[in-house]
Amino acid sequence: IMKIKGNIEFKNVEFSYTKDPFIKNFNLKVKAGEKIAIVGKTGAGKTTIVNLLMRFYEIDNGDIYIDGTNIKDIPIKELRDNIGIVLQDTKIFTETVKENIAYGLENISEEEIKRVSKLAKADSFIEKLPKKYNTIINNEMLSEGEIQLITIARVMLRNPSILILDEATSSIDTRTEQQIQKAMDNLMKGRTSFIIAHRLSTIKN
């Protein structure tokens, strides 16, 4: 797999869902490791921008480059393997904590899972579960904040070069909000990050 550094450029990008242009002449240059906040009301096109980067939609005109390579020339699986996403509404699977964190990956050691859980600030509540990392969990058992911490650990384990946080803190209980903020900061270190938000308070850092 090619390892992406995370330099991104949108060059004269145009995109439309219908006949009317939705995004016109959009230009953006992001250096590897930079944090970019995208703020605006619902329907303004915040998520569309990152969906174009991941090629969930194809652009009508212009080009998008990662590390100088047009994303059309990067195999889709490779492109998406280098991008980690944390969404507002995350679900977990009825599996063990360990399997939830390592979801979709093979041959991951328990040490590695514990390492990312610590960085993601998830270890404090995992250690209190009846069988710790071997506890079978579901969406009803954990708070939204705890589910979010598991998701952050899952993304960390994949070690992507580019990160998308889409309204990732908007439904969090205040009890875990500070932990999540710290976990997000750890997650963004050294990665090109797009933080999508409605509220300026979310992105004040």
RAHU-V930822 format. One record per helix or strand of 2 or more residues. SS is the DSSP state (hx for helix, st for strand). FROM is the first residue (numbers start at 1). TO is the last residue. If there is no record, write none. Layout:
ss:SS from:FROM to:TO
ss:SS from:FROM to:TO
//
This chain:
ss:st from:8 to:15
ss:st from:23 to:30
ss:st from:35 to:39
ss:hx from:46 to:53
ss:st from:61 to:66
ss:st from:69 to:70
ss:hx from:71 to:73
ss:hx from:76 to:81
ss:st from:83 to:87
ss:st from:95 to:96
ss:hx from:97 to:101
ss:hx from:110 to:119
ss:hx from:123 to:126
ss:hx from:132 to:134
ss:st from:136 to:137
ss:hx from:144 to:158
ss:st from:162 to:166
ss:hx from:174 to:188
ss:st from:192 to:197
ss:hx from:200 to:203
//
